[in-house]
Structure formats: C-alpha cells, structure tokens
Amino acid sequence: RRLLDLAAQMAEGLAKAHGAGIVHRDLKPDNIMVTRDGFVKVLDFGLAKLWPVEREGGSEAITVTNPLLPPDTSHNTILGTAGYMSPEQAAGRSADFRSDQFSLGAIFYEMATGCRAFWGPSAAQTLASIIEKEPRPIPELNPGFPAPVRWIVERCLEKDPAARYASTLDLARE
C-alpha cells in the first residue's frame, strides 16, 4: 500500500510538470523526497527541458529564455543518471515526457524489488544494459507483488517510447 501511495504521488507530480511542458530528464531516487507528513516532492529540475504542450484546439509552443536551463540537447548528448535513463537518452536521442515515464518505471521497479532495473560495473555498461536488456522479472524478486501494478511498471519500462503511456496523467490515473 505504501509503495502504491508513493508511486501514485510521483506520477501525479510528474504529470503536473509534463502538463506545464516540463520534461525532467533526470528522475532518480535522489530527486524524490517524501516529507514527514507523507507527501512526495519531485526535486532538481536542473536538466529539465521545456516541451510543446498539447492544449485544446492544438499544440502550444512554449518559448522561454532562461539562462538557468541547459541548452537544447536533443541529439547526440547524454544527460542524466546512468541507472535511470531511458533507452533514448542512453543512445543520445531526443527525450520527451515518455523518457521520464521510463525513469519513473525504473524507480518503481527498485521500490518493488529492492534492486535496480538496470546495472553494469561501469556507466557505459549500465547504458548498454538499458538499451539492450530487460530487467529481471519482478516475480522472481518479489513473488507477492500484485500483477496489475507489475504491468504498470513493465509498461513504463518499455524500450519503445510509443509503447509507454500516451500521457503521464494516464499513468497517474492507472
């Protein structure tokens, strides 16, 4: 129950950021805080990127000049924390809201199993693992973990971004 409550709060917080056109790009356990009264806070938007937001009647491009935001790093640049990057980030491709969903799935996986979804003895090997391998099945590490929640984690960890949730709000609702 505690895992589900925290995971739902993480997804809701991330959905709010995505709804405002902000892609985090560095979600990891160190960037998630739980307050003493049990509320989740998503921290450290230092690698965040602004993204066009879909609004009723079409998409709305967000144009903000902010010297605190990193330059456009959509291609051939790897930013983030190796164990929690999406496959597209690990390969230096463009990252959108679905990349954050993958990172969130890696955090959920770790919460459910006590193990990292992807790991290697070096950062390069960890990135290769993210791109090429599947994590150990959750039932092997936590047989009592509920199947419906496992399916949510597995969908977040899909290698193909199109196979993840169409919106992070959908993820939060599920």
OpenMM code with the backbone's topology and positions (N, CA, C; nanometers):
from openmm import Vec3, app, unit

residues = "ARG ARG LEU LEU ASP LEU ALA ALA GLN MET ALA GLU GLY LEU ALA LYS ALA HIS GLY ALA GLY ILE VAL HIS ARG ASP LEU LYS PRO ASP ASN ILE MET VAL THR ARG ASP GLY PHE VAL LYS VAL LEU ASP PHE GLY LEU ALA LYS LEU TRP PRO VAL GLU ARG GLU GLY GLY SER GLU ALA ILE THR VAL THR ASN PRO LEU LEU PRO PRO ASP THR SER HIS ASN THR ILE LEU GLY THR ALA GLY TYR MET SER PRO GLU GLN ALA ALA GLY ARG SER ALA ASP PHE ARG SER ASP GLN PHE SER LEU GLY ALA ILE PHE TYR GLU MET ALA THR GLY CYS ARG ALA PHE TRP GLY PRO SER ALA ALA GLN THR LEU ALA SER ILE ILE GLU LYS GLU PRO ARG PRO ILE PRO GLU LEU ASN PRO GLY PHE PRO ALA PRO VAL ARG TRP ILE VAL GLU ARG CYS LEU GLU LYS ASP PRO ALA ALA ARG TYR ALA SER THR LEU ASP LEU ALA ARG GLU".split()
positions = [
    Vec3(0.0823, -0.1200, 0.0000),
    Vec3(0.0000, 0.0000, 0.0000),
    Vec3(0.0860, 0.1254, 0.0000),
    Vec3(0.1930, 0.1233, 0.0790),
    Vec3(0.2815, 0.2407, 0.0871),
    Vec3(0.3476, 0.2677, -0.0479),
    Vec3(0.3961, 0.1618, -0.1135),
    Vec3(0.4561, 0.1770, -0.2455),
    Vec3(0.3566, 0.2368, -0.3433),
    Vec3(0.2344, 0.1869, -0.3438),
    Vec3(0.1327, 0.2375, -0.4363),
    Vec3(0.1012, 0.3840, -0.4096),
    Vec3(0.0910, 0.4214, -0.2835),
    Vec3(0.0634, 0.5610, -0.2497),
    Vec3(0.1762, 0.6516, -0.2984),
    Vec3(0.2999, 0.6135, -0.2704),
    Vec3(0.4137, 0.6950, -0.3121),
    Vec3(0.4261, 0.6994, -0.4648),
    Vec3(0.4073, 0.5845, -0.5300),
    Vec3(0.4168, 0.5794, -0.6760),
    Vec3(0.3096, 0.6665, -0.7405),
    Vec3(0.1880, 0.6632, -0.6874),
    Vec3(0.0807, 0.7461, -0.7426),
    Vec3(0.1135, 0.8942, -0.7260),
    Vec3(0.1659, 0.9311, -0.6115),
    Vec3(0.2029, 1.0714, -0.5904),
    Vec3(0.3156, 1.1138, -0.6847),
    Vec3(0.4137, 1.0260, -0.7068),
    Vec3(0.5222, 1.0580, -0.8001),
    Vec3(0.4673, 1.0803, -0.9402),
    Vec3(0.3795, 0.9904, -0.9831),
    Vec3(0.3219, 1.0018, -1.1174),
    Vec3(0.2371, 1.1283, -1.1297),
    Vec3(0.1611, 1.1614, -1.0261),
    Vec3(0.0793, 1.2834, -1.0300),
    Vec3(0.1665, 1.4084, -1.0372),
    Vec3(0.2730, 1.4127, -0.9585),
    Vec3(0.3636, 1.5270, -0.9622),
    Vec3(0.4297, 1.5418, -1.0972),
    Vec3(0.4726, 1.4303, -1.1533),
    Vec3(0.5353, 1.4330, -1.2848),
    Vec3(0.4344, 1.4730, -1.3926),
    Vec3(0.3107, 1.4266, -1.3796),
    Vec3(0.2061, 1.4642, -1.4752),
    Vec3(0.1828, 1.6151, -1.4731),
    Vec3(0.1896, 1.6766, -1.3551),
    Vec3(0.1741, 1.8215, -1.3465),
    Vec3(0.2880, 1.8928, -1.4179),
    Vec3(0.4096, 1.8453, -1.3988),
    Vec3(0.5239, 1.9053, -1.4691),
    Vec3(0.5076, 1.8887, -1.6196),
    Vec3(0.4703, 1.7700, -1.6630),
    Vec3(0.4517, 1.7459, -1.8059),
    Vec3(0.3387, 1.8317, -1.8612),
    Vec3(0.2328, 1.8495, -1.7834),
    Vec3(0.1219, 1.9343, -1.8261),
    Vec3(0.1635, 2.0792, -1.8453),
    Vec3(0.2696, 2.1196, -1.7765),
    Vec3(0.3231, 2.2553, -1.7905),
    Vec3(0.4329, 2.2609, -1.8970),
    Vec3(0.4571, 2.1475, -1.9636),
    Vec3(0.5572, 2.1452, -2.0692),
    Vec3(0.6987, 2.1226, -2.0213),
    Vec3(0.7152, 2.0673, -1.9026),
    Vec3(0.8486, 2.0463, -1.8462),
    Vec3(0.8805, 1.8966, -1.8451),
    Vec3(0.9910, 1.8602, -1.9095),
    Vec3(1.0422, 1.7237, -1.9066),
    Vec3(1.1617, 1.7249, -1.8122),
    Vec3(1.1596, 1.6405, -1.7100),
    Vec3(1.2609, 1.6420, -1.6041),
    Vec3(1.3987, 1.5979, -1.6546),
    Vec3(1.4062, 1.4829, -1.7182),
    Vec3(1.5263, 1.4232, -1.7786),
    Vec3(1.6306, 1.3715, -1.6798),
    Vec3(1.6043, 1.3767, -1.5492),
    Vec3(1.6998, 1.3195, -1.4535),
    Vec3(1.6283, 1.2659, -1.3296),
    Vec3(1.5172, 1.1965, -1.3523),
    Vec3(1.4471, 1.1353, -1.2388),
    Vec3(1.5292, 1.0196, -1.1841),
    Vec3(1.5431, 1.0169, -1.0536),
    Vec3(1.6146, 0.9114, -0.9833),
    Vec3(1.5730, 0.9207, -0.8371),
    Vec3(1.5975, 0.8175, -0.7584),
    Vec3(1.5563, 0.8223, -0.6178),
    Vec3(1.6094, 0.9439, -0.5426),
    Vec3(1.7296, 0.9895, -0.5758),
    Vec3(1.7865, 1.1070, -0.5081),
    Vec3(1.7052, 1.2342, -0.5342),
    Vec3(1.6256, 1.2340, -0.6398),
    Vec3(1.5464, 1.3522, -0.6750),
    Vec3(1.4002, 1.3394, -0.6337),
    Vec3(1.3715, 1.2411, -0.5492),
    Vec3(1.2373, 1.2225, -0.4951),
    Vec3(1.2488, 1.2337, -0.3430),
    Vec3(1.1677, 1.3203, -0.2845),
    Vec3(1.1692, 1.3374, -0.1391),
    Vec3(1.0286, 1.3084, -0.0863),
    Vec3(1.0228, 1.2446, 0.0278),
    Vec3(0.8957, 1.2232, 0.0958),
    Vec3(0.9014, 1.3056, 0.2241),
    Vec3(0.8049, 1.3959, 0.2378),
    Vec3(0.8018, 1.4817, 0.3557),
    Vec3(0.7607, 1.4004, 0.4779),
    Vec3(0.7780, 1.4573, 0.5932),
    Vec3(0.7431, 1.3866, 0.7179),
    Vec3(0.5954, 1.3514, 0.7238),
    Vec3(0.5131, 1.4326, 0.6573),
    Vec3(0.3697, 1.4023, 0.6575),
    Vec3(0.3276, 1.3148, 0.5393),
    Vec3(0.4258, 1.2554, 0.4685),
    Vec3(0.3961, 1.1552, 0.3668),
    Vec3(0.3716, 1.2059, 0.2271),
    Vec3(0.4031, 1.3316, 0.1986),
    Vec3(0.3823, 1.3852, 0.0645),
    Vec3(0.5102, 1.3764, -0.0177),
    Vec3(0.4956, 1.3372, -0.1439),
    Vec3(0.6090, 1.3230, -0.2341),
    Vec3(0.6375, 1.4558, -0.3022),
    Vec3(0.7652, 1.4880, -0.3118),
    Vec3(0.8114, 1.6070, -0.3835),
    Vec3(0.9140, 1.5617, -0.4869),
    Vec3(0.8974, 1.6058, -0.6115),
    Vec3(0.9953, 1.5801, -0.7163),
    Vec3(1.0894, 1.6995, -0.7182),
    Vec3(1.2200, 1.6720, -0.7068),
    Vec3(1.3204, 1.7766, -0.6923),
    Vec3(1.4147, 1.7832, -0.8122),
    Vec3(1.4979, 1.8841, -0.8125),
    Vec3(1.6116, 1.9015, -0.9021),
    Vec3(1.5733, 1.8957, -1.0498),
    Vec3(1.5207, 2.0050, -1.0967),
    Vec3(1.4860, 2.0179, -1.2379),
    Vec3(1.6005, 2.0821, -1.3160),
    Vec3(1.7253, 2.0587, -1.2710),
    Vec3(1.8418, 2.1207, -1.3321),
    Vec3(1.8673, 2.0805, -1.4759),
    Vec3(1.8236, 1.9614, -1.5171),
    Vec3(1.8401, 1.9179, -1.6560),
    Vec3(1.7085, 1.9248, -1.7335),
    Vec3(1.6083, 1.9879, -1.6737),
    Vec3(1.4757, 1.9927, -1.7347),
    Vec3(1.4793, 2.0633, -1.8691),
    Vec3(1.3829, 2.0265, -1.9524),
    Vec3(1.3694, 2.0857, -2.0853),
    Vec3(1.2232, 2.1230, -2.1054),
    Vec3(1.2017, 2.2378, -2.1655),
    Vec3(1.0658, 2.2774, -2.1991),
    Vec3(1.0254, 2.2079, -2.3280),
    Vec3(0.9005, 2.1668, -2.3331),
    Vec3(0.8485, 2.0882, -2.4440),
    Vec3(0.7136, 2.1464, -2.4841),
    Vec3(0.6777, 2.1428, -2.6138),
    Vec3(0.5438, 2.1905, -2.6528),
    Vec3(0.4352, 2.1124, -2.5795),
    Vec3(0.3327, 2.1824, -2.5355),
    Vec3(0.2246, 2.1210, -2.4601),
    Vec3(0.1015, 2.1135, -2.5490),
    Vec3(0.0360, 1.9972, -2.5487),
    Vec3(-0.0894, 1.9821, -2.6224),
    Vec3(-0.2005, 2.0502, -2.5443),
    Vec3(-0.2670, 2.1436, -2.6077),
    Vec3(-0.3795, 2.2132, -2.5472),
    Vec3(-0.5024, 2.1904, -2.6340),
    Vec3(-0.6182, 2.2127, -2.5765),
    Vec3(-0.7409, 2.2013, -2.6526),
    Vec3(-0.7332, 2.2975, -2.7712),
    Vec3(-0.7591, 2.2472, -2.8909),
    Vec3(-0.7514, 2.3312, -3.0089),
    Vec3(-0.6138, 2.3295, -3.0741),
    Vec3(-0.5225, 2.2426, -3.0296),
    Vec3(-0.3910, 2.2327, -3.0924),
    Vec3(-0.2791, 2.2428, -2.9923),
    Vec3(-0.1573, 2.2332, -3.0435),
    Vec3(-0.0432, 2.2388, -2.9524),
    Vec3(-0.0001, 2.3826, -2.9317),
    Vec3(0.0568, 2.4068, -2.8177),
    Vec3(0.1033, 2.5399, -2.7815),
    Vec3(0.2529, 2.5313, -2.7595),
    Vec3(0.3274, 2.6027, -2.8405),
    Vec3(0.4721, 2.6034, -2.8224),
    Vec3(0.5058, 2.6948, -2.7066),
    Vec3(0.5940, 2.6500, -2.6219),
    Vec3(0.6364, 2.7301, -2.5083),
    Vec3(0.7734, 2.7873, -2.5419),
    Vec3(0.7850, 2.9164, -2.5374),
    Vec3(0.9122, 2.9810, -2.5637),
    Vec3(0.9526, 3.0568, -2.4391),
    Vec3(1.0606, 3.0138, -2.3791),
    Vec3(1.1097, 3.0782, -2.2588),
    Vec3(1.2603, 3.0937, -2.2729),
    Vec3(1.3097, 3.2104, -2.2448),
    Vec3(1.4543, 3.2300, -2.2416),
    Vec3(1.4933, 3.2333, -2.0955),
    Vec3(1.5666, 3.1325, -2.0545),
    Vec3(1.6057, 3.1204, -1.9149),
    Vec3(1.7506, 3.0737, -1.9095),
    Vec3(1.8408, 3.1569, -1.8625),
    Vec3(1.9813, 3.1162, -1.8589),
    Vec3(2.0089, 3.0007, -1.7633),
    Vec3(1.9134, 2.9662, -1.6775),
    Vec3(1.9344, 2.8558, -1.5844),
    Vec3(1.9055, 2.7211, -1.6480),
    Vec3(1.8329, 2.7215, -1.7630),
    Vec3(1.8032, 2.5964, -1.8310),
    Vec3(1.9183, 2.5604, -1.9231),
    Vec3(1.9506, 2.4306, -1.9365),
    Vec3(2.0601, 2.3915, -2.0244),
    Vec3(2.0230, 2.4167, -2.1696),
    Vec3(2.1226, 2.4244, -2.2575),
    Vec3(2.0929, 2.4426, -2.3985),
    Vec3(2.0190, 2.3218, -2.4530),
    Vec3(1.9636, 2.3364, -2.5734),
    Vec3(1.8936, 2.2262, -2.6375),
    Vec3(1.9898, 2.1089, -2.6522),
    Vec3(1.9509, 1.9951, -2.6000),
    Vec3(2.0374, 1.8773, -2.6032),
    Vec3(1.9603, 1.7604, -2.6612),
    Vec3(1.8931, 1.7847, -2.7715),
    Vec3(1.8033, 1.6831, -2.8226),
    Vec3(1.8736, 1.5665, -2.8918),
    Vec3(1.9936, 1.5874, -2.9476),
    Vec3(2.0578, 1.4788, -3.0214),
    Vec3(2.2042, 1.4666, -2.9835),
    Vec3(2.2504, 1.3419, -2.9761),
    Vec3(2.3917, 1.3088, -2.9592),
    Vec3(2.4539, 1.3592, -2.8288),
    Vec3(2.3737, 1.3866, -2.7294),
    Vec3(2.4243, 1.4258, -2.5990),
    Vec3(2.3568, 1.3381, -2.4949),
    Vec3(2.4348, 1.2877, -2.4013),
    Vec3(2.3795, 1.2031, -2.2963),
    Vec3(2.3797, 1.2826, -2.1667),
    Vec3(2.2597, 1.3076, -2.1143),
    Vec3(2.2431, 1.3781, -1.9877),
    Vec3(2.1558, 1.2946, -1.8964),
    Vec3(2.1900, 1.2924, -1.7695),
    Vec3(2.1086, 1.2205, -1.6728),
    Vec3(2.1947, 1.1273, -1.5900),
    Vec3(2.1303, 1.0405, -1.5160),
    Vec3(2.1980, 0.9448, -1.4299),
    Vec3(2.1849, 0.8070, -1.4921),
    Vec3(2.2979, 0.7421, -1.5159),
    Vec3(2.3022, 0.6201, -1.5966),
    Vec3(2.1979, 0.5156, -1.5588),
    Vec3(2.1797, 0.4845, -1.4344),
    Vec3(2.0897, 0.3758, -1.3963),
    Vec3(1.9420, 0.4045, -1.4154),
    Vec3(1.9059, 0.5291, -1.4474),
    Vec3(1.7649, 0.5662, -1.4549),
    Vec3(1.7275, 0.6316, -1.5877),
    Vec3(1.8214, 0.6390, -1.6807),
    Vec3(1.7923, 0.6989, -1.8114),
    Vec3(1.7052, 0.6076, -1.8946),
    Vec3(1.6310, 0.6689, -1.9853),
    Vec3(1.5539, 0.5919, -2.0823),
    Vec3(1.6486, 0.5434, -2.1924),
    Vec3(1.6072, 0.4422, -2.2691),
    Vec3(1.6919, 0.3958, -2.3795),
    Vec3(1.7233, 0.5072, -2.4799),
    Vec3(1.6263, 0.5939, -2.5044),
    Vec3(1.6515, 0.7026, -2.5997),
    Vec3(1.7551, 0.8012, -2.5455),
    Vec3(1.7507, 0.8286, -2.4161),
    Vec3(1.8527, 0.9148, -2.3561),
    Vec3(1.9891, 0.8463, -2.3600),
    Vec3(1.9929, 0.7186, -2.3238),
    Vec3(2.1187, 0.6435, -2.3213),
    Vec3(2.1836, 0.6384, -2.4590),
    Vec3(2.1016, 0.6430, -2.5636),
    Vec3(2.1525, 0.6387, -2.7010),
    Vec3(2.1774, 0.7780, -2.7573),
    Vec3(2.1552, 0.8833, -2.6767),
    Vec3(2.1805, 1.0196, -2.7229),
    Vec3(2.0716, 1.0753, -2.8124),
    Vec3(1.9519, 1.0140, -2.8072),
    Vec3(1.8397, 1.0642, -2.8881),
    Vec3(1.7554, 1.1609, -2.8053),
    Vec3(1.6611, 1.2241, -2.8694),
    Vec3(1.5736, 1.3216, -2.8051),
    Vec3(1.4899, 1.2570, -2.6952),
    Vec3(1.4732, 1.3293, -2.5850),
    Vec3(1.3950, 1.2801, -2.4711),
    Vec3(1.2705, 1.3649, -2.4561),
    Vec3(1.1555, 1.3002, -2.4417),
    Vec3(1.0311, 1.3728, -2.4154),
    Vec3(0.9691, 1.3173, -2.2876),
    Vec3(0.8426, 1.3470, -2.2631),
    Vec3(0.7766, 1.3059, -2.1382),
    Vec3(0.7799, 1.1554, -2.1178),
    Vec3(0.7842, 1.0790, -2.2256),
    Vec3(0.7870, 0.9325, -2.2126),
    Vec3(0.9208, 0.8841, -2.1571),
    Vec3(1.0258, 0.9618, -2.1763),
    Vec3(1.1553, 0.9288, -2.1156),
    Vec3(1.1451, 0.9360, -1.9642),
    Vec3(1.0748, 1.0379, -1.9150),
    Vec3(1.0527, 1.0487, -1.7704),
    Vec3(0.9710, 0.9307, -1.7193),
    Vec3(0.8762, 0.8828, -1.7990),
    Vec3(0.7980, 0.7663, -1.7581),
    Vec3(0.8881, 0.6440, -1.7414),
    Vec3(0.9849, 0.6274, -1.8324),
    Vec3(1.0784, 0.5157, -1.8205),
    Vec3(1.1569, 0.5275, -1.6901),
    Vec3(1.2078, 0.6463, -1.6626),
    Vec3(1.2842, 0.6682, -1.5393),
    Vec3(1.1983, 0.6403, -1.4167),
    Vec3(1.0736, 0.6835, -1.4216),
    Vec3(0.9814, 0.6570, -1.3118),
    Vec3(0.9593, 0.5065, -1.2969),
    Vec3(0.9477, 0.4360, -1.4085),
    Vec3(0.9352, 0.2900, -1.4045),
    Vec3(1.0556, 0.2242, -1.3397),
    Vec3(1.1752, 0.2771, -1.3663),
    Vec3(1.2966, 0.2231, -1.3041),
    Vec3(1.2942, 0.2447, -1.1525),
    Vec3(1.2407, 0.3591, -1.1113),
    Vec3(1.2276, 0.3865, -0.9667),
    Vec3(1.1239, 0.2934, -0.9050),
    Vec3(1.0086, 0.2773, -0.9717),
    Vec3(0.9048, 0.1864, -0.9220),
    Vec3(0.9596, 0.0441, -0.9111),
    Vec3(1.0354, 0.0016, -1.0125),
    Vec3(1.0940, -0.1323, -1.0132),
    Vec3(1.1822, -0.1507, -0.8893),
    Vec3(1.2651, -0.0519, -0.8628),
    Vec3(1.3547, -0.0592, -0.7471),
    Vec3(1.2762, -0.0612, -0.6159),
    Vec3(1.1675, 0.0154, -0.6098),
    Vec3(1.0828, 0.0144, -0.4907),
    Vec3(1.0197, -0.1229, -0.4705),
    Vec3(0.9814, -0.1873, -0.5811),
    Vec3(0.9123, -0.3161, -0.5738),
    Vec3(1.0056, -0.4321, -0.5434),
    Vec3(1.1314, -0.4216, -0.5870),
    Vec3(1.2213, -0.5364, -0.5785),
    Vec3(1.3413, -0.5166, -0.4861),
    Vec3(1.3754, -0.3914, -0.4581),
    Vec3(1.4967, -0.3643, -0.3821),
    Vec3(1.6222, -0.3698, -0.4670),
    Vec3(1.6055, -0.3887, -0.5982),
    Vec3(1.7183, -0.3971, -0.6921),
    Vec3(1.6992, -0.2967, -0.8046),
    Vec3(1.8089, -0.2506, -0.8602),
    Vec3(1.7999, -0.1638, -0.9774),
    Vec3(1.7537, -0.2441, -1.0980),
    Vec3(1.6745, -0.1814, -1.1816),
    Vec3(1.6279, -0.2471, -1.3039),
    Vec3(1.7439, -0.2705, -1.3999),
    Vec3(1.8361, -0.1746, -1.4062),
    Vec3(1.9489, -0.1828, -1.4989),
    Vec3(2.0760, -0.1463, -1.4235),
    Vec3(2.1774, -0.2285, -1.4447),
    Vec3(2.3024, -0.2051, -1.3742),
    Vec3(2.4157, -0.2667, -1.4540),
    Vec3(2.5320, -0.2049, -1.4439),
    Vec3(2.6542, -0.2589, -1.5008),
    Vec3(2.7705, -0.2088, -1.4176),
    Vec3(2.8871, -0.2723, -1.4284),
    Vec3(3.0021, -0.2313, -1.3491),
    Vec3(3.0573, -0.0934, -1.3854),
    Vec3(3.0164, -0.0408, -1.4999),
    Vec3(3.0565, 0.0945, -1.5385),
    Vec3(2.9345, 0.1667, -1.5933),
    Vec3(2.9441, 0.2987, -1.6039),
    Vec3(2.8326, 0.3762, -1.6594),
    Vec3(2.8025, 0.3313, -1.8023),
    Vec3(2.9050, 0.3061, -1.8819),
    Vec3(2.8847, 0.2625, -2.0207),
    Vec3(2.8111, 0.1287, -2.0258),
    Vec3(2.8471, 0.0360, -1.9375),
    Vec3(2.7797, -0.0938, -1.9358),
    Vec3(2.6366, -0.0822, -1.8847),
    Vec3(2.6134, 0.0102, -1.7940),
    Vec3(2.4769, 0.0345, -1.7473),
    Vec3(2.3927, 0.0897, -1.8618),
    Vec3(2.4463, 0.1842, -1.9372),
    Vec3(2.3741, 0.2401, -2.0517),
    Vec3(2.3460, 0.1322, -2.1556),
    Vec3(2.4432, 0.0460, -2.1814),
    Vec3(2.4218, -0.0641, -2.2761),
    Vec3(2.3114, -0.1572, -2.2258),
    Vec3(2.3083, -0.1822, -2.0956),
    Vec3(2.2043, -0.2664, -2.0370),
    Vec3(2.0659, -0.2053, -2.0584),
    Vec3(2.0558, -0.0746, -2.0396),
    Vec3(1.9274, -0.0057, -2.0604),
    Vec3(1.8818, -0.0210, -2.2045),
    Vec3(1.9733, -0.0058, -2.2975),
    Vec3(1.9394, -0.0108, -2.4396),
    Vec3(1.9079, -0.1527, -2.4851),
    Vec3(1.9831, -0.2515, -2.4358),
    Vec3(1.9793, -0.3855, -2.4940),
    Vec3(1.9088, -0.4928, -2.4112),
    Vec3(1.8990, -0.4753, -2.2802),
    Vec3(1.8498, -0.5843, -2.1956),
    Vec3(1.7176, -0.5502, -2.1278),
    Vec3(1.6521, -0.6540, -2.0806),
    Vec3(1.5306, -0.6392, -1.9999),
    Vec3(1.5686, -0.6639, -1.8537),
    Vec3(1.5018, -0.5966, -1.7611),
    Vec3(1.5302, -0.6244, -1.6197),
    Vec3(1.4798, -0.7634, -1.5809),
    Vec3(1.5334, -0.8151, -1.4714),
    Vec3(1.4823, -0.9423, -1.4204),
    Vec3(1.3334, -0.9284, -1.3934),
    Vec3(1.2553, -1.0301, -1.4223),
    Vec3(1.1116, -1.0220, -1.3956),
    Vec3(1.0845, -0.9946, -1.2472),
    Vec3(0.9931, -0.9061, -1.2217),
    Vec3(0.9593, -0.8687, -1.0839),
    Vec3(0.9194, -0.9902, -1.0000),
    Vec3(0.8390, -1.0853, -1.0527),
    Vec3(0.8005, -1.2001, -0.9694),
    Vec3(0.9187, -1.2836, -0.9199),
    Vec3(1.0307, -1.2814, -0.9917),
    Vec3(1.1496, -1.3540, -0.9446),
    Vec3(1.2054, -1.2904, -0.8167),
    Vec3(1.1921, -1.1595, -0.8058),
    Vec3(1.2498, -1.0864, -0.6934),
    Vec3(1.1476, -1.0573, -0.5842),
    Vec3(1.0196, -1.0473, -0.6230),
    Vec3(0.9126, -1.0188, -0.5280),
    Vec3(0.7866, -1.0927, -0.5738),
    Vec3(0.7765, -1.2216, -0.5414),
    Vec3(0.6648, -1.3029, -0.5903),
    Vec3(0.5269, -1.2520, -0.5501),
    Vec3(0.5170, -1.1801, -0.4402),
    Vec3(0.3873, -1.1331, -0.3937),
    Vec3(0.3439, -0.9999, -0.4521),
    Vec3(0.4244, -0.9430, -0.5393),
    Vec3(0.3912, -0.8123, -0.5956),
    Vec3(0.2692, -0.8263, -0.6870),
    Vec3(0.1677, -0.7394, -0.6704),
    Vec3(0.0430, -0.7537, -0.7473),
    Vec3(0.0641, -0.7401, -0.8987),
    Vec3(0.0082, -0.8340, -0.9735),
    Vec3(0.0250, -0.8352, -1.1194),
    Vec3(-0.0199, -0.7050, -1.1860),
    Vec3(-0.1356, -0.6460, -1.1499),
    Vec3(-0.1754, -0.5225, -1.2172),
    Vec3(-0.0736, -0.4085, -1.2010),
    Vec3(-0.0103, -0.4024, -1.0854),
    Vec3(0.0909, -0.2984, -1.0634),
    Vec3(0.2182, -0.3339, -1.1415),
    Vec3(0.2503, -0.4608, -1.1478),
    Vec3(0.3662, -0.5064, -1.2264),
    Vec3(0.3490, -0.4655, -1.3723),
    Vec3(0.2281, -0.4789, -1.4251),
    Vec3(0.2039, -0.4421, -1.5650),
    Vec3(0.2281, -0.2925, -1.5878),
    Vec3(0.1950, -0.2102, -1.4903),
    Vec3(0.2201, -0.0654, -1.4998),
    Vec3(0.3712, -0.0406, -1.5058),
    Vec3(0.4451, -0.1050, -1.4180),
    Vec3(0.5909, -0.0888, -1.4152),
    Vec3(0.6501, -0.1354, -1.5483),
    Vec3(0.6056, -0.2506, -1.5946),
    Vec3(0.6575, -0.3046, -1.7210),
    Vec3(0.6268, -0.2126, -1.8384),
    Vec3(0.5092, -0.1534, -1.8391),
    Vec3(0.4747, -0.0612, -1.9480),
    Vec3(0.5639, 0.0627, -1.9434),
    Vec3(0.5920, 0.1135, -1.8251),
    Vec3(0.6831, 0.2276, -1.8121),
    Vec3(0.8217, 0.1926, -1.8636),
    Vec3(0.8628, 0.0666, -1.8461),
    Vec3(0.9977, 0.0239, -1.8845),
    Vec3(1.0062, -0.0301, -2.0273),
    Vec3(0.9053, -0.0061, -2.1072),
    Vec3(0.9109, -0.0471, -2.2481),
    Vec3(1.0247, 0.0259, -2.3174),
    Vec3(1.0993, -0.0445, -2.4002),
    Vec3(1.2113, 0.0168, -2.4732),
    Vec3(1.1617, 0.1191, -2.5757),
    Vec3(1.0501, 0.0905, -2.6394),
    Vec3(0.9932, 0.1795, -2.7408),
    Vec3(0.9066, 0.2844, -2.6716),
    Vec3(0.9403, 0.4123, -2.6837),
    Vec3(0.8595, 0.5163, -2.6172),
    Vec3(0.7114, 0.5117, -2.6553),
    Vec3(0.6807, 0.4707, -2.7776),
    Vec3(0.5407, 0.4650, -2.8219),
    Vec3(0.4608, 0.3598, -2.7463),
    Vec3(0.5278, 0.2634, -2.6845),
    Vec3(0.4597, 0.1586, -2.6085),
    Vec3(0.4325, 0.2003, -2.4644),
    Vec3(0.4868, 0.3146, -2.4233),
    Vec3(0.4610, 0.3666, -2.2889),
    Vec3(0.3279, 0.4418, -2.2903),
    Vec3(0.2955, 0.5083, -2.1830),
    Vec3(0.1672, 0.5774, -2.1716),
    Vec3(0.1602, 0.6980, -2.2651),
    Vec3(0.0414, 0.7219, -2.3205),
    Vec3(0.0199, 0.8359, -2.4107),
    Vec3(0.0339, 0.9682, -2.3360),
    Vec3(0.0086, 0.9646, -2.2065),
    Vec3(0.0306, 1.0830, -2.1231),
    Vec3(0.0644, 1.0348, -1.9825),
    Vec3(0.1381, 1.1155, -1.9106),
    Vec3(0.1732, 1.0781, -1.7740),
    Vec3(0.0511, 1.0878, -1.6836),
    Vec3(-0.0455, 1.1686, -1.7223),
    Vec3(-0.1715, 1.1738, -1.6475),
    Vec3(-0.2421, 1.0378, -1.6555),
    Vec3(-0.2376, 0.9721, -1.7725),
    Vec3(-0.2944, 0.8376, -1.7844),
    Vec3(-0.2231, 0.7409, -1.6902),
    Vec3(-0.0914, 0.7522, -1.6823),
    Vec3(-0.0139, 0.6689, -1.5912),
    Vec3(-0.0580, 0.6934, -1.4468),
    Vec3(-0.0690, 0.8190, -1.4091),
    Vec3(-0.1093, 0.8527, -1.2726),
    Vec3(-0.2484, 0.7985, -1.2393),
    Vec3(-0.3378, 0.8077, -1.3340),
    Vec3(-0.4747, 0.7564, -1.3122),
    Vec3(-0.4761, 0.6055, -1.2967),
    Vec3(-0.3969, 0.5378, -1.3775),
    Vec3(-0.3937, 0.3909, -1.3713),
    Vec3(-0.3294, 0.3446, -1.2416),
] * unit.nanometer
topology = app.Topology()
chain = topology.addChain("A")
for resn in residues:
    res = topology.addResidue(resn, chain)
    for name in ("N", "CA", "C"):
        topology.addAtom(name, app.Element.getBySymbol(name[0]), res)
